[in-house]
Every structure is written in C-alpha cells, then in structure tokens.
C-alpha cells in the first residue's frame, strides 16, 4: 500500500513539472539594445569641440609628414592629393564642424572678408590649405616683407607664383603686419586652417577671440588665432 502511495506521489510531481511554463528561447543572434547616438558637434562642449578639431587637423598633419618623407621634403600641392595617394580617406577632409560637408570650401560663404581664400578651395574639403599650388591672386607684393618679386618667389620657374611660394616667403621673411618684422617659427605659421571650428563666430575680427584652429608648418602643432592670424604678432 505504501509503495502505491509513493508511486502515485511521483506521478503527480512529474505531471506538475510538465505543466510549468518553460522559458522562451529566441533562435539566432541575441537581441541587443540600440547603440546610443553619437553626440553631434553642435551638442559638444567647447572643450570637446576643440579636441575633435585638433585630432582631425593632426591626422592631416601626420599624412602630410608621410607625403614629405616620400617626396623629398616637399609639401603636397593640395590636400586631396593625400587622398589620391592613400594617406587619408576622403572623409578625413570633412571637418566635424562643417555643416556644409565641404561644399563651401575652406571658409564659410558668409565670411565675405576672406574671399581670396576661395582660390584654394578643393571639392570635398572643409579646410583652407595655405600652401596650395594654385596661383596666388591677392596682392602679396604689398603684404609680405623683404624685396619680393615674382622672379624671386617663383621657385619652380613655372611662370606662376603660387600660394605655397608666397607663404614660404612670408614664413621666412615676415610681413607688414608684424611688429617687429621677421620670419615666423614653423610652430606658429598656419598651413591648414579650420574656419569652421567656431562657426559662425569666426567671422569676428576681435583680436581676443581664438576662433580659428590651424595646423602649423611643423605639422604637429595646432594653435588658435583670430581669422587674420598675423595680427596676433602685431602686439
């Protein structure tokens, strides 16, 4: 009799276990919560924005150093050459601060004071490249220091005085804005400039505002300045 009761109890227990709801099992990859959306440039703090643009400029600087090493110390004729040579991705020439995504060039269209910079614009680039190989159309003769003539500045003798040639002369000899006049250190002379960094505030000419970030000619220093950067040396 006791054995019958034991068997009966076991049967009830087994039946009860069978009736318990089993956990749901999802086939395939487990479900993952959506990743948080990356913070936009506009939503960053001033410190974060500066860090982002500095990192982007230094990446360009590193690519330029590689280019120089492979080309007898020469700077590239354009920034897009760095993409063509595989030293940068095309997206590396689009600043995180540029809402136009490169369509307005190195200086925002609304910054009419710096219209001459359009000469250096490259499709798909957010940066003003001061050492571009394009012809220099602004009045550099009355601006740079020293006895500057087309014959002296046209180093490669192609009959064209380029931005790169004017800027190389200016870095060595200085300009009429400086006080005192003299050459600039490579760590303080801009090569690649980001006018979008503090857009739209970079339109100001207030000397106290470091609203443009630039990669220096040493290709490893990033510094802030007013748009007319030479005025920082006129104090």
C-alpha positions in Angstrom: 0.0 0.0 0.0 2.8 2.4 0.9 4.5 1.6 -2.4 1.3 2.5 -4.3 1.1 5.9 -2.5 4.8 6.6 -3.3 4.2 5.9 -7.0 1.1 8.0 -7.0 3.0 10.9 -5.5 5.8 10.7 -8.0 3.3 10.7 -10.8 1.6 13.9 -9.5 5.1 15.5 -9.1 6.1 14.7 -12.7 2.8 15.9 -14.1 3.2 19.2 -12.2 6.7 19.7 -13.5 5.5 19.2 -17.1 2.9 21.9 -16.6 5.4 24.6 -15.5 5.8 27.2 -18.3 9.2 26.8 -20.0 11.4 29.9 -20.7 11.2 31.4 -24.2 14.3 30.8 -26.3 15.0 33.1 -29.3 16.7 31.5 -32.2 19.6 33.2 -33.9 21.6 36.2 -32.6 20.6 37.7 -29.2 18.7 41.0 -29.3 20.9 44.0 -28.5 19.7 47.4 -27.4 20.3 50.1 -30.0 23.6 51.9 -29.5 23.4 55.5 -28.2 23.5 58.1 -31.0 26.9 59.7 -31.3 26.9 63.2 -30.0 26.8 65.9 -32.7 29.4 68.6 -32.9 26.8 71.2 -32.1 25.9 69.4 -28.8 29.5 69.1 -27.6 31.1 71.4 -25.0 33.7 73.9 -26.2 36.5 71.7 -24.8 35.1 68.7 -26.7 34.8 70.6 -29.9 38.4 71.8 -29.7 39.6 68.3 -29.0 37.8 66.9 -32.0 39.1 69.5 -34.5 42.6 69.3 -33.1 42.5 65.5 -33.6 41.3 65.9 -37.2 44.0 68.5 -38.0 46.7 66.4 -36.5 45.6 63.4 -38.6 46.1 65.6 -41.7 49.4 66.7 -40.4 50.5 63.1 -39.9 49.6 62.3 -43.6 51.5 65.4 -44.7 54.6 64.2 -42.9 54.4 60.9 -44.7 54.0 62.7 -48.0 57.0 64.9 -47.3 59.1 61.8 -46.5 58.2 60.2 -49.8 58.6 63.4 -51.9 62.0 64.9 -50.9 60.6 67.1 -48.2 58.0 68.8 -50.4 54.5 69.6 -49.1 51.6 68.3 -51.2 50.2 70.6 -53.9 46.8 70.1 -52.5 45.1 68.2 -49.6 43.1 66.0 -52.0 46.5 64.6 -53.2 46.7 63.0 -49.8 43.5 61.1 -50.5 44.7 60.1 -54.0 47.9 58.7 -52.5 46.1 56.7 -49.9 47.4 58.7 -47.0 43.9 59.9 -46.0 40.3 58.9 -46.6 38.1 61.4 -48.4 36.0 61.8 -45.2 39.1 62.9 -43.4 38.9 66.2 -45.3 35.4 67.0 -44.0 35.6 68.8 -40.7 33.1 67.7 -38.0 32.3 71.4 -37.5 31.4 71.9 -41.2 27.6 71.7 -41.7 28.1 72.2 -45.4 30.1 68.9 -45.6 32.8 70.5 -47.7 30.6 72.2 -50.3 31.5 75.7 -49.2 35.3 75.1 -49.1 37.8 76.2 -46.6 36.0 79.4 -45.5 32.2 79.6 -45.0 30.4 81.5 -47.8 29.1 84.0 -45.2 32.7 85.1 -44.3 33.0 87.6 -47.1 36.0 89.3 -45.6 38.2 86.3 -46.6 37.0 85.9 -50.2 40.6 85.4 -51.5 40.7 82.0 -49.8 38.3 80.7 -52.4 41.3 80.4 -54.7 42.5 77.4 -52.7 39.1 75.6 -52.4 39.1 71.9 -53.2 36.0 69.8 -53.8 35.0 67.9 -50.7 37.4 69.7 -48.3 36.5 71.8 -45.3 40.0 73.3 -44.9 41.9 76.3 -46.1 45.2 75.0 -47.4 47.7 77.9 -47.2 50.4 76.0 -49.1 48.3 75.2 -52.1 50.0 75.1 -55.5 47.2 77.2 -57.1 48.1 80.7 -58.4 48.0 83.4 -55.7 45.8 86.2 -56.9 45.7 88.5 -53.9 48.1 91.5 -53.6 51.1 89.7 -51.9 53.6 92.2 -53.2 52.5 94.9 -50.8 52.0 92.5 -47.9 55.0 90.3 -47.5 58.2 91.7 -46.1 61.5 91.8 -48.0 62.1 92.7 -51.6 59.6 90.3 -53.0 59.3 89.9 -56.8 57.7 87.3 -59.0 61.1 86.2 -60.1 62.2 85.6 -56.6 59.1 83.9 -55.4 58.6 81.6 -58.5 60.9 79.0 -57.1 59.9 76.2 -59.5 60.1 78.6 -62.5 56.7 77.6 -63.9 55.7 81.3 -64.5 53.2 81.2 -61.7 53.5 82.5 -58.2 51.5 80.1 -56.1 50.1 80.3 -52.6 52.8 77.9 -51.4 55.5 80.1 -52.8 54.1 83.3 -51.3 53.5 81.6 -47.9 57.0 80.1 -47.9 58.5 83.5 -48.5 56.3 85.0 -45.8 57.3 82.4 -43.3 61.0 83.1 -43.9 60.8 86.9 -44.2 57.7 88.1 -42.4 55.1 90.7 -43.4 54.0 94.2 -43.0 51.6 93.4 -40.1 54.2 92.1 -37.7 55.9 94.1 -35.1 58.8 93.7 -35.3 59.0 92.3 -38.8 60.8 89.0 -39.2 60.5 85.3 -40.0 57.9 83.1 -38.3 58.6 80.0 -36.3 57.3 76.9 -38.0 55.2 76.1 -34.9 53.3 79.4 -35.3 52.8 79.6 -39.0 49.5 78.1 -40.3 49.4 75.5 -43.1 45.9 74.0 -42.8 43.2 76.2 -41.2 39.7 75.3 -39.9 37.5 78.3 -40.1 34.5 76.1 -39.3 35.8 75.4 -35.8 33.8 78.1 -34.1 31.3 78.7 -36.9 29.6 81.2 -37.2 31.6 83.2 -34.6 34.9 83.0 -36.6 33.6 86.0 -38.7 34.7 88.3 -35.9 38.0 90.2 -36.1 38.2 90.7 -32.4 41.9 90.0 -31.5 40.9 88.4 -28.2 39.0 85.6 -30.0 40.9 82.5 -30.9 38.1 81.4 -33.3 40.1 79.6 -36.0 42.2 76.5 -35.4 45.2 75.9 -37.5 47.8 73.1 -38.1 51.2 74.7 -38.0 54.0 74.3 -40.5 55.8 71.9 -38.3 52.8 69.6 -39.0 52.4 68.6 -35.3 51.2 71.8 -33.6 47.7 73.1 -33.5 47.0 76.6 -32.4 44.1 79.0 -32.2 44.0 82.5 -33.6 41.8 85.2 -34.9 40.9 84.9 -38.6 43.7 87.4 -39.5 46.3 85.4 -37.7 49.2 87.7 -38.4 47.6 90.3 -36.1 48.4 88.1 -33.2 52.0 89.0 -33.9 51.4 92.8 -34.1 51.3 93.5 -30.4 
